[in-house]
Amino acid sequence: LSEVLLKFDIYFSRVQTVLSHTATVKDFVAEREEFDARLEIIRNNLSSVTPLVDALRPGDLAGLAQMNALMAEVMPDIRYVVVTAVQTWQRRAQMLRLQREAVLEQFLTAGALALALILGLLAVSAHLYRQSALRNTMVERLDSNLRASFEAALDGVIVTDAEGRILLFNSAAETLFNQRRA
């Protein structure tokens, strides 16, 4: 009798485990009505077998045979529920893998576009920097040429602002007015 009770305890715990884990998969099962119907059969069977086990006494062969028949009767339903749950989780996992791969592809595409944009901006920045450096060189040459022409002029040249303040004067103006530049 203790061996039968041990086997029933194992059976009971396995069935309870199946019932509790199938609650999370029910929403994703393709044949939901069939799945729910079989779960109900398993619950009813467990409710029928438990009182028989509790009532078993040593030598109660009829109760043992009835319990055994009820447990054997529900085995195809248990197999169906377990296999369906496993297949459903496999499909769900595959779907999630595909979604994750799609998100990764989108992320990589966005990353590649961002990198291309950064490289493009870097190229434009480098071009603008070179153009700016060339302009600065040209301005420096023009300034140098203007200063050289300004200083080389034989006539005295004085540059003033709108208010009449002297900004520049050349060496000929220095000599002409006998004034030194500050």
PyMOL commands that set and color helices and strands:
alter all, ss='L'
color gray80, all
select helices_A, chain A and resi 2-22+26-28+32-55+61-152+171-177
alter helices_A, ss='H'
color red, helices_A
select strands_A, chain A and resi 158-160+166-169
alter strands_A, ss='S'
color yellow, strands_A
deselect
rebuild
show_as cartoon
